Amino acid sequence: MGFKVYWNNVCLLNPKEMAYIDKSLKASEKENIISFEYYGLGKKMSLRDKVIEDLCRGTIEADLIISTDLDIFQDKNIIPRINNNLSSASKLLSVRKEIEGSNIIDPSGFLAPFIVVPLIFVVNKSLLPKERIPNSFEDLLDSYYEKKVVFGGIHNSAGRSILKSIWYLFGREKAENFLRSSTITTMPAAAFRKVMTGEAPIAIVPTIFAMRSGINNIISIWPKEGAVAVPSYCAVKNTSDALYVKWISETILGKSHQEILTSAGGIIPCHPDVKLPDLAEENNCKLLYPDWDFLKSFDNDYFYSLCEGYYSKVSY
């Protein structure tokens, strides 16, 4: 029997991820033993759908799951069934102190963070008075910013993490008002494009876009409450071969791969020996992620129906 991995990570960097994984497997001569199945944007299905399909059949088919699709890790209707299939991953990966002291750490020990995608503000400063350039999510809740904010990916972890974070900090009513008063695009890339072309003054996007600051009057702002964190978690099935788990944790999830992703996308590495991106370091790597008690009590069914109500209103 082979060893199977479900992978649903950073869509914009997916070609780099796949190239690194393929090269590592070939170099180790494990390509006929370890197989990777890719899910998410542009793939055959979402990882959430795949996991639910597996659970309906009785068990998760993969030996390892590595994913930024947070629905499978945050949805209280799915978590217990997943956890019944998992072993502890708390000692699997090295974790830097900035992550260790945050809400990102799973208190149950079933999930190990691999990398974190931070979502920040990019602002076209030519479209706002200097005194109106926002520095926090609290600022964005002011009525002045109605229809001035754009974000993407309400059907995935990017947009949903923004909404959940505002809900966590300020409550459901403020989160719903923010949703109604914002422009929503298909993906974060489309949101960034609207700011670049002057169609909108403010976008909330992953830091990969902040790497283009300085072009077209664009500046990057790390929110006062912290950058919205979209972690990639690793989960280990309780019947997995420990030797293959160790190899993947040291190679595919190790320092070298994290360095590549950090350099290419401004992503926060969890490995303590990989240097933080400059923007994260300048802001003490302050991250915004709901605590686990909030996530356990969160009404996901209502949230999903709320998001679905905006699918037809998505801008391109």
Secondary structure, 3 states (H helix, E strand, C coil): CCEEEEEECCHHHHHHHHHHHHHHHHHHCCCCCEEEEECCCCCCCCHHHHHHHHHHHCCCCCCEEEECCCHHHHCCCCHHHHHCCEECCCCCCCCCHHHHCCCCCCCCCCEEEEEEEEEEEEEEHHHCCHHHCCCCHHHHCCHHHCCCEEEECCCCHHHHHHHHHHHHHHCHHHHHHHHHHCEEECCHHHHHHHHHCCCCCEEEEEHHHHCCCCHHHEEEECCCCCEEEEEEEEEEECCCCHHHHHHHHHCCCCHHHHHHHHHHHCCEECCCCCCCCHHHHHCCCCEECCCHHHHHHCCHHHHHHHHHCCHHHCEC
